[in-house]
Amino acid sequence: MSKAIIGRKVGMTQIFAEDGKVIPVTVVEAGPCPVVQVKTVESDGYQALKLGFGEVKEKSLSKPDLGQFKKAGVKPCKVLKEVRGVEGFQVGDEVKADVFAAGDHIDVSGVSKGHGYTGVIKKWNQHRLKETHGVGPVHREPGSMGSISDPSRVFKHKHLAGHWGVENVTVQNLEVVKVDVARNAILVKGAIPGPKGSIVTLRTTVK
């Protein structure tokens, strides 16, 4: 059965396995996530749960958003997300960190770190041009993009300077190393998308 939970990325640390090996882990504050709505194939055309995460004051929400929480009979939440394919919950139930266990494999989705407007060296890992005479002052530029006369333009999808980051990213098939139910914490092996404090979604891996 597919499982999912919403969490907040706390940061990275390391733990030691029983054999003494060091395991790099990302700590995720996962849940508790109240179930605000249950969508079914019969009523909505697809199977999904609408989960909330994080406390927020009522005055911070619009009337339509606040109405969803009042209808479900749950406290207002700062984050509201849909997760598809999850079954076995009713409106008002809470999804907690113990929905996953050590050894489970999950996909983690989040918004990647923003790097602003960057050049081709930082964004695409391109090489510098030669530092010899006659090259400058364009040592960090991408170089030639093609002939002048034909086609007299730059083709689309070239690796050029531009905005980098702040994209929806999913890292697949990560392993859950430890689950601390008392602290609502899930320790995931390796790195996950986003800066510290960002919202991430953990779900059963598709692989």
Phi and psi in degrees as a GROMACS rama.xvg file:
@    title "Ramachandran Plot"
@    xaxis  label "Phi"
@    yaxis  label "Psi"
@TYPE xy
-74.8731  139.245  SER-2
-129.157  155.58  LYS-3
-158.811  156.404  ALA-4
-157.68  152.507  ILE-5
-100.231  142.901  ILE-6
-148.792  178.809  GLY-7
-122.3  129.735  ARG-8
-71.4604  120.746  LYS-9
-89.4649  -43.3352  VAL-10
152.982  -174.452  GLY-11
-110.955  149.847  MET-12
-152.16  -163.629  THR-13
-143.843  149.099  GLN-14
-129.207  164.888  ILE-15
-108.728  131.809  PHE-16
-77.237  172.338  ALA-17
-63.0796  -29.4597  GLU-18
-86.6834  5.29648  ASP-19
92.1337  -3.10606  GLY-20
-73.6614  144.602  LYS-21
-87.5276  129.965  VAL-22
-116.577  116.851  ILE-23
-74.8219  130.105  PRO-24
-132.949  152.604  VAL-25
-106.33  128.946  THR-26
-89.8818  126.272  VAL-27
-120.412  123.828  VAL-28
-79.9755  100.293  GLU-29
-105.777  117.341  ALA-30
71.0399  -167.934  GLY-31
-68.6295  142.366  PRO-32
-115.998  108.23  CYS-33
-70.6133  144.528  PRO-34
-84.0502  113.187  VAL-35
-89.3  -33.0149  VAL-36
-154.262  143.96  GLN-37
-113.599  117.402  VAL-38
-100.798  136.658  LYS-39
-122.641  164.91  THR-40
-64.7897  -36.8595  VAL-41
-66.2269  -41.7371  GLU-42
-95.3828  -32.061  SER-43
-120.854  -10.4198  ASP-44
92.2829  -7.13553  GLY-45
-156.949  162.725  TYR-46
-98.122  124.842  GLN-47
-162.667  161.017  ALA-48
-117.974  141.433  LEU-49
-103.746  113.757  LYS-50
-108.602  147.638  LEU-51
-109.828  158.709  GLY-52
-155.481  135.709  PHE-53
83.9546  135.414  GLY-54
-81.075  149.761  GLU-55
-153.5  151.967  VAL-56
-75.9219  149.604  LYS-57
-61.1107  -34.6513  GLU-58
-68.6685  -14.1433  LYS-59
-85.2642  -6.95238  SER-60
-109.397  154.043  LEU-61
-77.7088  164.736  SER-62
-61.8202  -42.6126  LYS-63
-61.8708  -41.7285  PRO-64
-66.2528  -43.3005  ASP-65
-64.079  -33.3898  LEU-66
-63.9954  -32.5569  GLY-67
-62.9673  -42.1755  GLN-68
-70.9931  -38.5522  PHE-69
-66.6458  -37.1614  LYS-70
-65.2575  -36.517  LYS-71
-81.8561  -16.2507  ALA-72
75.2711  32.2359  GLY-73
-122.131  161.875  VAL-74
-68.5963  148.13  LYS-75
-59.7064  142.54  PRO-76
-122.239  149.045  CYS-77
-74.1879  -35.6097  LYS-78
-115.348  138.032  VAL-79
-135.353  117.307  LEU-80
-135.663  152.858  LYS-81
-100.535  138.471  GLU-82
-126.049  126.082  VAL-83
-88.7608  154.999  ARG-84
77.1092  7.42141  GLY-85
-97.5656  131.284  VAL-86
-128.229  172.609  GLU-87
90.9815  10.8839  GLY-88
-124.574  153.194  PHE-89
-116.814  163.542  GLN-90
-61.15  131.207  VAL-91
99.4511  -18.2877  GLY-92
-68.2174  159.38  ASP-93
-114.99  128.801  GLU-94
-92.9877  117.891  VAL-95
-110.65  175.412  LYS-96
-61.2328  -26.075  ALA-97
-74.008  3.41482  ASP-98
-65.0628  -25.3175  VAL-99
-109.973  158.457  PHE-100
-133.767  161.881  ALA-101
-58.5633  133.221  ALA-102
100.112  -14.8826  GLY-103
-68.5859  151.921  ASP-104
-111.689  131.921  HIS-105
-133.9  162.847  ILE-106
-108.266  134.111  ASP-107
-115.79  125.079  VAL-108
-114.925  140.187  SER-109
-165.844  179.633  GLY-110
-97.8734  123.532  VAL-111
-67.5808  162.218  SER-112
-61.6016  143.607  LYS-113
-90.4621  134.336  GLY-114
-115.617  5.15868  HIS-115
72.7528  -158.062  GLY-116
-86.0959  118.451  TYR-117
-127.044  159.996  THR-118
-82.5801  -179.473  GLY-119
-71.9685  -25.604  VAL-120
-69.7585  -46.1716  ILE-121
-76.1102  -37.6818  LYS-122
-79.5209  -41.8644  LYS-123
-116.225  3.33782  TRP-124
61.9726  35.8745  ASN-125
-80.1872  162.101  GLN-126
-82.6022  155.414  HIS-127
-70.6102  156.653  ARG-128
-78.0677  171.228  LEU-129
-63.2422  148.466  LYS-130
-92.6913  10.289  GLU-131
-78.4364  171.379  THR-132
-65.8303  143.449  HIS-133
94.3285  -7.39641  GLY-134
-94.4089  -42.1517  VAL-135
-68.0315  168.483  GLY-136
-96.2501  59.6133  PRO-137
-127.775  37.8746  VAL-138
-66.4387  -25.7101  HIS-139
-108.494  12.0001  ARG-140
-87.7915  163.709  GLU-141
-71.4175  -17.3462  PRO-142
93.0964  -162.812  GLY-143
-67.7067  140.151  SER-144
-107.319  1.28691  MET-145
139.683  -175.077  GLY-146
-70.9282  153.756  SER-147
-77.7692  -48.0094  ILE-148
-77.3822  -37.7227  SER-149
-142.56  121.646  ASP-150
-91.5396  8.80062  PRO-151
60.8618  29.3796  SER-152
-161.05  169.68  ARG-153
-100.74  127.734  VAL-154
-64.4532  153.482  PHE-155
-67.933  159.23  LYS-156
69.453  19.104  HIS-157
-71.7807  150.569  LYS-158
-79.4158  99.9936  HIS-159
-122.085  172.915  LEU-160
-67.4541  154.309  ALA-161
166.28  -172.044  GLY-162
-68.7688  138.831  HIS-163
-131.068  129.596  TRP-164
99.599  -169.908  GLY-165
55.4303  50.3992  VAL-166
-124.942  151.944  GLU-167
-70.8685  119.95  ASN-168
-127.46  139.705  VAL-169
-124.269  125.122  THR-170
-103.065  123.188  VAL-171
-97.971  153.634  GLN-172
61.3813  45.599  ASN-173
-90.5656  154.801  LEU-174
-103.66  135.943  GLU-175
-81.8209  119.545  VAL-176
-88.4  -39.7722  VAL-177
-155.658  148.875  LYS-178
-126.352  122.694  VAL-179
-110.461  99.0407  ASP-180
-68.8377  -36.2507  VAL-181
-62.82  -33.6608  ALA-182
-103.577  6.4104  ARG-183
53.3652  44.4053  ASN-184
-119.278  138.125  ALA-185
-122.153  127.327  ILE-186
-100.714  117.285  LEU-187
-107.02  133.007  VAL-188
-70.3048  127.736  LYS-189
90.8315  -168.688  GLY-190
-97.362  153.087  ALA-191
-128.176  162.481  ILE-192
-67.1925  154.19  PRO-193
98.2148  159.442  GLY-194
-79.8468  174.222  PRO-195
-63.0239  137.365  LYS-196
88.5838  -3.1004  GLY-197
-80.8547  158.277  SER-198
-87.6326  133.146  ILE-199
-130.449  157.734  VAL-200
-118.748  126.973  THR-201
-107.516  130.81  LEU-202
-146.532  160.884  ARG-203
-58.1535  134.408  THR-204
-64.9221  149.264  THR-205
-87.6936  -9.84272  VAL-206
